[in-house]
Amino acid sequence: MKGIGNITKRNLVSEISSRTGLPQTEAKKIVECFLDSIARSLIEGNNIEIRGFGRFKIRNRNSYRARNPRTGEPIEIEAGRKPVFEPSKELKKVLNNF
């Protein structure tokens, strides 16, 4: 999976399939289940910590005023929740050694 560019879900499925010997249909189920589990946990307000990789969590965002870039008209951005990923020290170290 080396190279510059985006990695898609299809790429992840192919990588897992080739590394484990599982059929792509099974690898796809695993990837989709993993991603669904992360999303559901975040919706429920839980943080997800994967040791050696990082942490997914939700940040609350306050409402704020912004401007429409086309018209310059002021608009109000509603408060909401935002998913955030924080890489672990180990992941940062690996990335910086390349």
Residue, then its C-alpha position, 0 to 999 in steps of 0.5 A: m500500500k505504498g505510494i502517494g494518494n488516497i487509500t480507499k476501502r477497496n484498497l484496505v479490503s484487498e490488502i487484508s485479503s492478500r495478507t490473511g488469505l481470506p476471500q475478499t468478501e470476508a475481508k470486506k465484511i471485516v472492514e465494514c464491521f470495524l468502521d461501523s463499530i467505530a461510527r456507532s461508538l462515536i454516535e453513542g459518545n464513546n471514545i475509541e482507543i487503539r493502543g499503538f495507533g491512536r484515539f477517535k473521539i468526539r469534540n463539541r463545537n460551539s456555534y459561530r458566525a461566518r461569512n458566505p464566501r460568494t456573497g459575503e453575507p454573515i451566516e450562523i454556523e450551528a453548534g455540533r459534534k465533530p469526530v477527531f482522530e489523535p495519533s498515538k506517540e508510536l504512530k507519530k514516531v513511525l511516520n516521522n522515521f520515513 
